[in-house]
Amino acid sequence: MPIDVWIPAGTAPEHRALLPGGIAVHQLPAAGPLPDRLGRGEFLIADYNPPRVIESIHRLDDLRVVQAMAAGVDWLLDAIPSGVTLCDGAGVHDVPVAEWVVMTMLAAYHNLPTYVDAQRRERWHRGGIDAGGDDLEGTTVLIVGYGSIGRAVEARLTSFGVKLLRVARHPREGVHPLSELAALLPEADVVVILLPLTAETRRLVDARFLSAMRPGALLINPARGAIVDTEALTGAVLASRLRAALDVTDPEPLPDGHPLWSAPGVLITPHVAGSVRKLLDRAWRLIADQVRRYQIGDPLRNVVVDGY
């Protein structure tokens, strides 16, 4: 009997063509009411439509695997039934998120937002000898959450002459445990948050964390907004103690008039760090490989264990 694989509606033909032969492919409707039972579906592809994905999980018979396109699956954890394997999209977002981190780091260090604003106002705004800000050479960058994206960030930063510190929930050689984070924060000029959102990491970046950072340091967060205590961060940037580059916020989006929108030294993008044109190509290469592995009985990649 062929494997029943459910894919998102509107999947491009070139992506569908990557799937191996010998499977039965079904398209999950993007909108409208779903029947109580969708039928057999061993393998479900979870795209970026959380309500529809969660709704469909409980309407499929014989579900065995949910493969997410996203690297962060905190929104899916509570919806996975017992006996069903959840796999995340680790690796799919490595390149664009790493480039976003480097982009925002350079923009902050070289005062780019100031000059973008001056251009909009048609002003040739130039300060003193240090008008170009600072370069990255000699800065210390602390990566908090050293997984595949962290490694991609490091690979891109190495040529800038920075010193790198690494922290992860699962320490290994060259990577410090979270228990040593407080001692490392005062050493860092830049702190990059790349952790998943879990009970352990929710509000990890709180007032105590931020007060331990070096004055003038830059906090970069393309991970999850709820890892950071928004009120504490707002106070730190309004006091000009810290700078921040955020692709995610809590709440998301920020409400109109929130002080972070206009806080000095804060750069905000609307959760787009991983949203590049090549994203779906990378995601479907992973999906096709995962379906093939399941089909022949090979171990799946990116299996989520104990909530990461």
PyMOL commands that set and color helices and strands:
alter all, ss='L'
color gray80, all
select helices_A, chain A and resi 13-16+50-57+77-79+94-109+112-120+148-160+178-187+207-212+225-227+230-238+259-262+279-296
alter helices_A, ss='H'
color red, helices_A
select strands_A, chain A and resi 3-8+23-28+39-40+43-46+60-61+65-68+85-87+140-144+163-168+176-177+190-193+218-221+243-246+266-268
alter strands_A, ss='S'
color yellow, strands_A
deselect
rebuild
show_as cartoon
